[in-house]
Amino acid sequence: MLNGKGSTKKSNLEGFFHCTTPLVPPQSLPKGEIRSLNGLWHPWEREKVEFFRLSDMWDCYDEWSAYGASVPVHLTNGDSLVQYYVPFLSAIQIFTSPSSLLRLSWMSVAWYPIYHIPMGRTIKDLSTCFLTYHTLSSSFQDMDPEENGGHKDRMRKEGEHITLSPFGMATHKMQGNVWLSHDQDDQERLVSLFSVADSWLKQLRVQHHDFNYFCTMSMTYHA
């Protein structure tokens, strides 16, 4: 997105990802347990393997669930506001072998707008809803950015918090140019994330009702 002075700024979509993506502290697997890992779970030979606890991930959603996640939104007229989104667990599948999470483990979170500050503005695109998909396997978090959906500034360094970025997403009630940048990057990213989510669900033969609802509502909204 460009501001009035022509300087480049991150789009509101990037801001949404930044404000709603969980950051969890890494834990180190004891060396004695690394040798027993299933190759399908973690295929790389490493002296140290980091993982994250699901309890730490749920902690990230506690405050968001109570008060909403605050997402700064910059409008085309130069004004800005803060939109609050509340998350709901939409779906989750956990696969273990024998006690480690397999790479097919995943969850989906539905994000719905609840209010914005300052109040009193009627902006249709602020009613946009998001459905994000996240892997629950730490082995996916350390993949090369190009292999894990791209759009990462750099690889995570050892000891840094693990970023649970969405690998797939669906939206509805999105139109106009509030969320997307003026170039094609955001639009292409949305198409890519939707395609990955659709392929993921088909691969696992999962009928995700929220995904189907978002798709139906999106087509109806743009009709």
Buried (B, 14 or more C-beta within 10 A) or exposed (E): BEEEEEEEEEBBBBBBBEBBBBEBEBEEBEEEEBEEBEEEBBEEEEEEBBBBEBEBBEEBBEEBBEEBBBBBBBBEEEEEBBBBBBBEEBBEBEBEEEEBBBBBBBBBBBBBBEEBEEEEEEBEBBBBBBBBBBBBBBBBBBBEBEEBBEBBEEEBEEEEEBBBBBBBBBBBBBBEBBBBBEEEBBEEBBEBBBEBBBEBBEEEEBEBEBBEBBBEBBEEBEE
